[in-house]
Amino acid sequence: MSKEPRTSPPSRRIADDLRADISAGRLLPGTKLPALRDLAERYGVTRNTANKALGLLQAEGLVVTRHGSGAYVRESHPIRRLGPDRYARHRWQVTTVTAHACDRLDIEPTQQQGHQTQDVSLVAADDHTAVALGLDVGASVYERARLITRDGAPTHTMTSYYRPADVEGTPLVDQSPGIAGRGGGFQVLTEQGLEPHEITEDLSARMPTTEEALLLELPTGEPVVEVRRVTRTADGQAIEYARGVHAASRFVWSYTYDIPD
C-alpha cells in the first residue's frame, strides 16, 4: 500500500515561495517583504504561521528584520577573493582591496577602501598561541586586535600575537588606528630582522558568538569563517600567530597550486 505524499507545513510553503522570489530577483536586496497580515491573508493562515515563515528565511540569512518596520531582503555585499597573493610584498602597505558584486570574476570589480581599529595589550599566551610561538603557556605576549572595515562596513576581525622581544617599541604595539607604521605589520617585522617568508593557514566554519555577530553586524543565521595563521621566517622561526573571524558572505578563499606527487 503506497503512502500519501507528505505536504509541507504552511510556513515552509510560504518561505519556499519567498525564497524563490529572492533567488529569481523578483524581490531585490533591500525590498520590504509583505506585512504579516498580508501574507496571512494571501495564504489563508494565521499571522503566527506567516511569522514562522519569515523566521525560516531570517535563520538562513536571506531576510533581516527591523524593529517597528518589518522584514526586508538582506542587502548583498561585494565579495572579496582571498588567496596567497594578498600577502605579496608589494601589497604590504596597500589599504584598498578589490571586491566583486558576486562570486563571478567576469563582473567588473569595485575598489573598497579599508580601515582598521587597533587595540594592543600584554596578555598571557593560551595553549594555541604558546604552541605556535614556541612559548610556555601563560608567557607574556603582545595581543594586537583589529576590527577591519571596507567602505565603513565591518568585514572581519584579526588578532595577532607576538613575542614582546620581537616587537617592543615598534609600530606593532602602537594603539594608533590603521596599518602599523608606513608599510604594515609585515614590513615592521622585516625591519626587525624577522622578514616573513612562510605562512600556514587553517580555515574552519562555525556560527558566530553573540559578541562576534554584534561586532560584524551579522544577520541571524550567517556563519563565520575562522582563520588561524602562523607566520615564519625563512629559517622556520614563528614570528606571529593570528586568529581572524570573517563574515562568510563577504569572502571566498581561492587557491591555485600544483598537485603533489
Buried (B, 14 or more C-beta within 10 A) or exposed (E): EEEEEEEEBBBBBBBBBBBEBBEEEEBEEEEEBBEBEEBBEEBEBEBEBBBBBBBBBBBBBBBBBEEEEEBBBBEEBBBBBBEEEEBEEEBBBEBEBEBBEEEEEEEEBEEBEBBBBBEBEEEEBEEBBBBBBEBEEEBEBBBBBBBBBBBEBBBBBBBBBBBEEBBEEBBBBBEEEBBBBEBBBBBBBBEBEBBBEEBEBEEEEEEBEEEBBEBBEBBBBBBBBBBBBBBBBEEEBBBBBBBBBBBBBBBBEEEEEEEEE
